[in-house]
Amino acid sequence: MFAPGFPEKKNRKEHTVTTLENLTEHLVLERSAQDLLFREARTANAFTDEPVTDEQVQAIYDLVKWAPTSFNQQPLRVKLIRSEGARARLVEHMWDNNKQKTASAPLVAVLAADDDFHENLPTQFPFFPEAKDAFFGDPTVRAESATLNTALQVAYFILGVRAAGLAAGPMSGFDAEKVAAEFFPGGKHRALVVVNIGRPGENAWWGRLPRLEYDEVFSTE
Ligand SMILES: Cc1cc2nc3c(=O)[nH]c(=O)nc-3n(C[C@H](O)[C@H](O)[C@H](O)COP(=O)(O)O)c2cc1C
């Protein structure tokens, strides 16, 4: 499938990304945990054959489920791709530059937004069950909210994968409509991100890319 203008790996140069050591003392999370989750964690493009177990995935969810969503709406739905047939159906819809890694990762997860998340609000937001219709009766409002909150949950999931000592390779380069139709039939889900999961293999990543500086991101009024 068409991947718009992706450069070859060899064209990607190494950048220096630094940590401002004088600031780490302001964080309470242990240094090793900071590194595991952020500084040393990378987006893996190649993996070893070591399997990722259901228990590991359950442990990841059991951690990241505590992270917040608006109205506690929790719209994330996940399809774990374990069978060869499902893997082949998924790879077919990935952009070309993503096919190989999706074909070879020990585990692949399709992360989708459930546009009918509001059905769960009476149990998940029990002190205000009317929110289901009062706030989320309109499908357009619901979809916008599901997109935002699923994206948050995708991020929590990636950090959960890292907390399990595994590497995540998130990808949005795929035919989202076809992936949703394959793995979430019924038309109520949108596939947002596919995540390869496993231990990083040989040449798992390219050089670190730069990061914006604080002053480029933050301003104060
Ligand atoms: C939501 C999302 C979608 C991404 N989609 C792709 C993709 O389709 N293909 C790809 O090769 N990398 C993809 N990436 C990887 C990013 O380019 C990578 O995470 C980023 O450059 C940081 O790399 P690092 O973790 O190694 O520092 C995606 C990352 C995220 C978070």
The ligand as a Gaussian input file, in Angstrom:
#p B3LYP/6-31G(d) Opt

LIG

0 1
 C        0.524000       7.380000      17.213000
 C        1.823000       7.009000      16.543000
 C        1.829000       6.604000      15.226000
 C        3.021000       6.230000      14.603000
 N        2.984000       5.723000      13.340000
 C        4.107000       5.187000      12.813000
 C        4.061000       4.501000      11.574000
 O        3.006000       4.351000      10.954000
 N        5.209000       3.973000      11.100000
 C        6.409000       4.102000      11.768000
 O        7.430000       3.584000      11.283000
 N        6.483000       4.749000      12.953000
 C        5.360000       5.282000      13.489000
 N        5.415000       5.906000      14.709000
 C        6.717000       5.992000      15.415000
 C        7.232000       7.425000      15.637000
 O        7.812000       7.930000      14.492000
 C        8.234000       7.350000      16.800000
 O        7.548000       6.908000      17.943000
 C        8.897000       8.677000      17.113000
 O        9.664000       9.095000      16.035000
 C        9.762000       8.585000      18.368000
 O       10.730000       7.586000      18.236000
 P       11.584000       7.097000      19.509000
 O       10.617000       6.517000      20.493000
 O       12.494000       6.031000      18.992000
 O       12.303000       8.259000      20.054000
 C        4.250000       6.299000      15.336000
 C        4.228000       6.726000      16.675000
 C        3.042000       7.064000      17.284000
 C        3.059000       7.466000      18.740000

